[in-house]
Structures are given as structure tokens and as C-alpha cells.
Amino acid sequence: MKAHLVEATPGGGAWGHWVLASPSICFLGWLWLDLFGVFSPIHSRPAALLLGAFIFIALILLPLGYGAHRLVTSFPGIFQQAGWTVQPLEQVKPEEQHIVRYVGVSKERAGTDGRRILLRVAQGWVYLEIAAVLVGAVAMVPLFFSAVEFGFGS
């Protein structure tokens, strides 16, 4: 069924998205600050950490989150309309809502401002977190068989 797609707006300022994405953000931030502290030419540890945090936010956190959001929302057919609110162009009976397959014929993105950028970044980091879990689950199967073949776990 044909539908119009409107960019979804997470409730509560996307705090739930930030909480969901916090494990990977905290891990990458910690790793970045440790590496930055080791290789920084600045001899003051607090100044190096402050500069490292600013660089992490500007060069890693914001671009990766925004890019992941843009990638996922650019292909609503592949990612099941993730990041979009579906507005059917035809009437759908309530009992048929769960069996109808919607095909987006038009997309309407929300305006871009500072708040919207942070919402998109939060959504993007959730998408990255989901991708990390799925890739990890698939990668663990051959790693398990490889470890068993070399005698681990026996």
C-alpha cells in the first residue's frame, strides 16, 4: 500500500535513544580519551582530556551518528521505514494494519536546526549500536568454531 513518510521525532528529546546508545558511545569515548592522552603533545592531563573530549564530539560522535541516521533513513524499504512515521494514502481497516506492507512514495524530512541535529545523532547512534550487536552475533559463530578447533573449551 502506498504511503507518505514523515521523519519521526523521538519523544523526550531523544533521551531514551541516548541511553540506548550510551554503551558504545562511552566505550569509544573512553578509548579515544586514553589514546589521545597518550599521544597528545599537551603535558597538562586535564587540558588534554578537555581537548580530546571536544575533538571526540566534533569529529566522531556527531558525524558518525548523523551519517548513520542519514544512511538508514535514505533506504526506508530496506530498513523497514526506520526513522519514519508512515501515513497511509489509502484507508486501512484497524484489523489489517499489521498485515499491510507500506511502500513509501514520498518522504518529508523535518527542518534542520540544532535540536533536530541532536535528535538525528541520537537515532543514528542507536542504529550503530544495533549494527554492532548484529555484526557481533554473526561474527561470534565462526570465532566459536575456530576456538573449539584449536582446543579451547575442551
N, C-alpha and C positions, 0 to 999 in steps of 0.2 A: 504494500500500500504506500502511496506517495505521501511524503511528509515534509514539513518545513522544519529545519533545525535552527534552534536559537542557542547561543552559547550559554551554558549553565553557569549559575552563580552559586558557589558554595555558601551555605549559611554560616553565621557566626564569624565572619571574617576569615574563614578557612582554617580556624584553629584546629579543627579535627584533622584536616589534611596535614598541617604542620606536625601534629603529634604522631600521625601515622608514618610520616617520612623522617621523623627525628632519629631513629637508629642509624640510618645511612648517613644523614647529614652530620650527626655527632661523630660517627666513626671517621668520615672523610675529613671533617674539621680538625679532629684530634691528630690524625695522621699528617695533615697539611701543616698544622702548627708545630708539630715535632720536627718535621723535615725543614720547615722554614727557620725554626730556631737553631738547628744545627748548621745550616748553610748560610745563615744571614750574616752580612758583614757588620751589622749593628751589634755593639757589645752590651747594650742595655737589654736585659731579658724582657722587662715589661714593654719597652718600646718595640722590640722585635715581635712580641706577641700581638700587640695592638696593630702594627703594620701588617702582620701576617693574617690577622682576622679580617682586616679591611680588604686585603687582596683576595682572600678566600671568598668573601661575599661578592666582590665585584667581578672576579674572573672565573669563579667556579659555581657558586650557589645560584646566582641569578641567571647566568647564561644557560647552564645545564637544565635548570628547571623550566625556564621559558622555552628552550628548544625542545625539550621532551613534550611539553604541552602542545606546542605548535605541530610537532610531528604526529602525535596521536590524534589531535583534532583535525588534521588535514586529511585523514583517511577514516571517515566515520563508518564506512562499510566494513572495513577490516576490523576495526576496534569496537564494533557494536555501539556506535554513537556515544562513545566515552567523551565526556565533557560537553555534551549537547543535551538540550531539552527537546524532545520530539513533540511536534504539533501536527497531528494527522490532518491531511487536507480533505479527508472524507469522514463521514460519521462512522464510528466504531461502537459496536454494542459492548457493554461492560463485560459480558462473559467471553467475548472474543479478543479482548485486549492482550491476553497473554499468548495467543497463538498467531497474531498478526505480525508479519515481518515488514518493518518500515524501511523504505528506501528514501533517503534524503534527496530531494530535487533542488533545494535551495538552502543556503546557510546564511545566517545573520550573526556576525560577531558583535560583541558588545564594544562600546567605545574604549579606547585605551587611555588610562590615567594611572597614577601611582598606585592606587588601591587595586585596580584591576590587574596591574602587572604582578603585584604580590599574590593575588588570588591565583593567577596563572602559574606562577612559580611554584606555589604550594601544590597545586594539582599536578604539575609536571614532576615534582619530586615523589609524589605518590605513584605515578606511573613508573618512574625509575625504580622505586622500591619493589613494585610488583614484578618488573622485569628481572630484577636481581634475584628474587625468590624463584621465579620460573626457570631462569638460566641455572641457578644453583641446584634446583631439583633435578634438572636434566643432566647436568654435569656430574652429579654425585653417583649416578648409576655406573658409568664406566670407571670412575675412580674407585668405587667399591670393588668391582670385579678385578681391577688391577691390583688393589691392595690384597685381596684374597689370593690372587695368583702368586704373589710374592711372599705368602706365608703369614700375613698379618691376620689376626683374629683366630688363629688355629691353636 
